[in-house]
């Protein structure tokens, strides 16, 4: 059985029971909710008595919970040189 475990460093890793852990192996982890996720073992932190505690490759996560959108204050604005005579008016002309 493979499950998530908090490492001493504060990062998340996996606890591998029964099967030998190998660096670079892709393992399927079952969450408490029953959902499964694939993780890659980057380092074996410790092992003994048929259990290995392993670090996993951290994936970059986008925060904010807005589906990757820019925060409102950083949203790019349309840029027009001069007035909007050749394009639909963006409201910049007043």
C-alpha positions in Angstrom: 0.0 0.0 0.0 1.2 3.5 -0.9 0.0 6.6 1.0 1.0 10.2 1.5 3.2 11.1 4.5 4.6 14.4 5.8 8.4 14.4 5.8 10.6 16.0 8.5 11.5 18.7 6.0 7.8 19.7 5.9 7.3 18.5 2.3 4.9 15.8 1.3 6.3 12.4 0.4 4.9 8.8 0.1 5.0 5.8 2.5 5.6 2.6 0.5 4.7 -0.6 2.4 5.4 -4.1 1.1 6.9 -3.3 -2.3 10.6 -2.2 -2.6 10.9 1.5 -3.3 13.1 2.6 -6.2 14.3 6.1 -7.0 12.6 7.2 -10.3 9.7 4.8 -10.0 6.3 6.1 -10.7 3.9 4.9 -8.0 0.1 5.2 -7.7 -1.0 6.7 -4.4 -4.5 6.3 -3.0 -5.8 9.3 -1.2 -8.2 9.1 1.8 -11.1 10.0 -0.6 -10.3 7.0 -2.7 -8.9 9.1 -5.6 -5.6 7.9 -7.1 -2.7 10.0 -8.2 0.7 9.1 -9.9 3.8 10.4 -8.2 7.5 9.9 -9.0 9.9 8.9 -6.2 12.9 11.3 -6.1 14.7 10.1 -3.0 14.4 7.4 -0.3 14.5 9.2 3.0 14.4 6.2 5.2 13.4 2.6 5.3 13.0 -0.4 7.6 10.7 -3.3 8.5 9.1 -3.4 5.1 8.3 0.3 4.9 10.1 3.0 3.0 9.5 6.8 3.4 10.2 8.6 0.1 10.4 12.1 -1.2 8.5 12.8 -4.4 9.0 15.2 -7.2 7.1 18.4 -6.5 4.9 19.7 -9.3 4.5 23.4 -9.8 1.1 24.4 -8.6 -0.8 27.5 -9.6 -2.4 29.1 -6.6 -5.3 31.4 -6.3 -8.1 29.0 -7.2 -9.2 31.1 -10.1 -8.5 28.6 -12.9 -5.2 30.2 -13.9 -6.7 33.7 -14.5 -4.8 36.8 -13.7 -5.8 38.5 -10.4 -8.1 41.4 -11.2 -5.3 44.0 -10.5 -2.8 42.3 -12.8 -5.2 41.5 -15.7 -3.7 42.8 -19.0 -5.6 45.7 -20.5 -6.2 46.1 -24.2 -3.6 48.3 -25.8 -4.4 50.6 -28.6 -2.2 53.2 -30.1 -4.1 56.4 -30.6 -7.9 56.3 -30.8 -10.2 53.4 -31.6 -11.2 54.5 -35.1 -10.0 51.2 -36.7 -11.2 48.9 -34.0 -14.3 48.4 -31.8 -14.3 51.0 -29.1 -12.8 49.8 -25.9 -14.1 52.8 -23.8 -10.7 54.6 -23.7 -12.0 57.5 -25.7 -14.4 58.8 -23.1 
